Amino acid sequence: MPTLQWQTPKKYRDNVIVKNPNNIGFLSTMKSSAAYLRFLNLTKSIEALPAAPGLDLIEREVLSALALRWNKNQPILIADAISLKEIASQATLHGRLKQLKKKGLVKIIPDSSDGRRKYIEPTQKSRNYFDQMAKCVVRAAKA
């Protein structure tokens, strides 16, 4: 494993030039790190607004996982959502789903053929939230 040598980088436009091309360094380009930092600042600004849903980290992860499935037009049962063990325990996930429903970001729809099965669907509020986040990505990339 190569050892990392901390060097004072020379700045050339938006890119960082290092003396040793094999040096991994912390970030390879200032432009990409600056865009990501702009994105973080923009999302923090949105989350600080009074109309923001006020999500904790687990709620944000659950909502993101649900959004990825919704984007593929895959229906999501509550049972599917609480089995996302890579995010949290079943009990925690169940509680976070209740919170997302209470905050108006998801709605629960019973299956018409089997009342025991319940689907999770996005609300207009969650669509607006994703639209705002998408705008942050675009603005951060342009700046």
C-alpha positions in Angstrom: 0.0 0.0 0.0 1.5 3.3 -1.0 2.1 5.9 1.7 0.4 9.2 1.4 2.6 12.2 1.3 1.0 15.5 2.2 2.1 18.1 -0.3 1.2 21.7 -0.8 -0.8 21.5 -4.0 -0.5 24.1 -6.7 -3.8 25.4 -7.9 -4.4 25.5 -11.6 -7.9 26.8 -12.5 -10.3 24.4 -10.6 -7.9 21.4 -10.5 -5.3 20.6 -8.0 -2.0 19.6 -9.4 0.1 17.4 -7.1 3.8 16.7 -7.6 3.3 12.9 -7.3 0.6 11.5 -9.6 0.4 8.3 -7.5 -0.5 10.3 -4.4 -4.2 9.7 -3.7 -4.6 12.8 -1.6 -7.9 13.9 0.0 -9.6 15.3 -3.1 -8.4 15.1 -6.7 -10.1 18.2 -7.9 -11.2 21.4 -6.2 -14.1 21.8 -8.6 -15.8 18.5 -7.7 -15.4 19.1 -4.0 -16.6 22.7 -4.2 -19.7 21.5 -6.1 -20.4 18.9 -3.4 -19.9 21.5 -0.7 -22.3 23.9 -2.5 -24.8 21.1 -2.7 -24.5 20.5 1.0 -25.0 24.2 1.8 -28.0 24.4 -0.5 -29.7 21.4 1.1 -29.0 22.8 4.5 -30.7 26.0 3.5 -33.7 24.1 2.2 -33.9 22.0 5.4 -33.8 25.2 7.5 -36.9 26.6 5.9 -40.0 26.7 8.0 -41.9 24.6 5.4 -39.2 21.9 5.3 -40.2 18.5 6.6 -37.5 18.3 9.3 -36.1 14.9 8.6 -33.6 13.1 10.8 -30.9 11.0 9.2 -32.8 7.7 9.3 -36.0 9.3 7.9 -33.9 10.8 5.1 -32.4 7.4 4.3 -35.8 5.7 4.3 -37.3 8.3 2.1 -34.4 8.0 -0.3 -34.7 4.2 -0.4 -38.4 4.5 -1.1 -37.8 7.2 -3.8 -35.4 4.9 -5.6 -38.1 2.2 -5.8 -40.8 4.7 -6.8 -38.6 5.9 -9.6 -38.5 2.4 -11.0 -42.4 2.2 -10.6 -42.0 -0.6 -8.1 -44.8 -0.9 -5.5 -43.5 -0.9 -2.0 -45.3 -2.8 0.8 -44.8 -1.7 4.4 -43.3 -5.2 4.9 -40.7 -4.4 2.2 -39.9 -1.1 3.8 -39.4 -2.4 7.3 -37.0 -5.1 6.0 -34.4 -2.5 4.9 -32.0 -3.8 7.5 -29.0 -1.9 6.0 -30.7 1.3 7.3 -32.0 0.3 10.7 -33.8 -2.3 12.7 -37.4 -3.2 11.9 -38.7 -1.4 14.9 -36.9 1.7 14.0 -38.0 1.6 10.4 -41.6 1.1 11.5 -41.4 4.1 13.7 -39.8 6.2 11.0 -42.4 5.2 8.5 -45.1 6.4 11.0 -43.2 9.7 11.3 -42.9 10.1 7.5 -46.7 9.6 7.3 -47.3 12.1 10.1 -45.1 14.6 8.3 -47.2 14.1 5.2 -44.4 12.7 3.0 -45.9 9.2 2.5 -49.4 7.8 2.4 -50.5 4.3 3.2 -52.8 2.6 0.7 -54.5 -0.7 1.4 -54.4 -3.4 -1.3 -57.8 -3.7 -2.9 -57.6 -7.5 -3.1 -56.0 -8.2 0.3 -56.7 -5.7 3.1 -53.7 -7.0 5.1 -51.3 -5.7 2.5 -50.5 -2.0 2.6 -48.5 0.0 0.1 -46.4 3.1 0.7 -46.8 5.9 -1.9 -45.3 9.3 -2.2 -47.4 12.4 -1.5 -47.2 15.7 -3.3 -45.1 17.0 -0.4 -42.5 14.4 -0.9 -42.4 15.1 -4.6 -41.9 18.7 -3.9 -39.0 17.8 -1.5 -37.3 15.7 -4.2 -37.8 18.6 -6.7 -36.1 21.0 -4.3 -33.2 18.6 -3.8 -32.9 18.1 -7.6 -32.7 21.9 -8.0 -29.8 21.9 -5.4 -27.9 19.4 -7.4 -28.3 21.4 -10.6 -27.4 24.7 -9.0 -24.4 23.2 -7.3 -23.1 21.7 -10.5 -23.5 25.0 -12.4 -21.9 27.3 -10.0 
